[in-house]
Amino acid sequence: MKSKMLFQGYDENFILNKIVSLPKLNEEQINDVVRDKDGNDIIKYINYSLQLSATHKFPFYTATNINGLLFKKVPRKDNWRNDERVEGYQWGKELYSAPKSNFDRGHMTKREDVQWGETIGIALNAADSTFYYTNAVPQHKDLNRDIWRSLEDYILHTETKQNELRVCVFTGPVLSRSNPYFVTPIDDKQIHIPSLFWKVVIFQKEDGNLYRVGFMMSQNKLLSKNAIIEELESDNELFMQFDDADTYQVNISLIEDITGLEIPKAIDSYSDERSLKLILKEIDIDPDLESDSIGYKLGFSLENIVL
């Protein structure tokens, strides 16, 4: 009973006078979605919710409300654990401590994004609620700690917190049977490690309208260089290409096509007519780039994000 009171989850009425619904699953995903012990297919936490894939044991997406005005600074305390409501449908210690698991427990909903509320206690509990394995997907440390984190910090601190905004953020891995296998089987099962990650931010401008922007990043080269994944088949060659690390912003329609999800409607403030293959090449991260160089490139790109 206690968890039901605390875990109110994502609020679609969070942006005043507007409705931002959850992403919609396609038919195949609906048949694959996990239901908790009470029959709910939307798993709620504090200030965020998610839907899980039974096949992959990773989230299709997480949906987060961020309140820049009520953001609180609280100490970090890692407390990763299984969510008993969906036992058996999440990868826990058995994955992240396995041989060759040289990757992080990558938060889909960022800890700091939900770290808000009327009191420090609420913000602290919200941050703690992001440490369920249902909210984790394997991410190479150079993606999780540098590139991806820089994007998330920009959204939270540079835009939402400074401008005291209310925004809705949807994040997830691209779940696909085309994703490469982790080199170490878990419980005699081969696990597809997500190669691509996406993020959509929906916010309100001064004109009162809702706008949305989308981002995508790849960790293929990072995982491959560290021998974390098996080599991809030739028909997935486009996932292994790399051209330039500057471009991260993509059309929402691309995210929908790749994920199979329907993202809530809003005005698109970005358009790119390039081919799918070229975009995927440009979002892959070069493992040979130094961290400072990656941060510099990302910072330059973020200054030019179309918001």
C-alpha positions, 0 to 999 in steps of 0.5 A: 500500500505504501508504494502505491501512495508514493509512486504517483508516476508520470502526470499527463497534465503536468504542463499547465492547461496542456495534456501530454500523454504517454507514448503509444505502443504498437500492436506487437509491443502491446502483446509484449508489455509487462504487467505488474502484480496488480495487472498494471502495464504502466509501472509508476515511480515518483515523478516518472513512469515506464513500460517494460518489454517482457522479451527484452526485460528493458523499458520501451520508454520512460516518461518523466516530469521535470519541474525546474522551479522545485528542483532540489539538490540532494546527495546521491546514494546508489541503491540499485535493486529489483522492483518486486512488482515485476519480478522476473522482467528486469535484468539485475546484478546477474547482467551487470556483474557478468564477465565482460560487463564493462558497462554502466547501469544506465539510467533511462530516467535521469536521477536528477530529473525527478529530484524535485518536490515541495520538500527535500524529503520528496526530492530525495525519495524521488531520486532514490526511486530511479535506482530500480533495475527496471529503469536501467539499460546497459550503457558504455561508460563513455556514453553514460558519463560523458555524451549522454550525461552532457545532453541530459545536464543541458536539458535539466540545468541549462534549459529547465532549471534556469528558466523554471520550466515544466517539461516532459521527457521521454527516453528509451533504448531502441529494442530490436532483435537486430541489436548485437548480442552481449558476449556473455550469456546470462542463465544460458540466454543470449541478451540483445544489448541496445545499440541506440538510445533516444530522447524526446523533450516536450515543453511550452513556449511563450506563445502557449503552444507545445513544442518537441525536440528529439535526440538519438545516440549510438554506442555501437563502436564503444561496445565493439571496441571493448569486445562487449558485443558480438560482431553484427551481421552484414545486413546491419552494417549501417549501425556500425558506421561513423562519420561525425559526432556533432549531430545528435538532434533528429526528427521525431518521425525517425525516432517513431520509425525506429522504435515503433512508438507513437510520440505525443503530438506537438510542434516540431521545431526541427527538420532534417531531410537527410537519409536514415543511414546518414543520420545513424552514421553521425550519431555514433560515438567515436571511441577514439575521441578523448573525453574533453574533445567529446564534451567540446563537440557536444557543447558546441552542438547543444548551443545550436539546438533548435528549441 
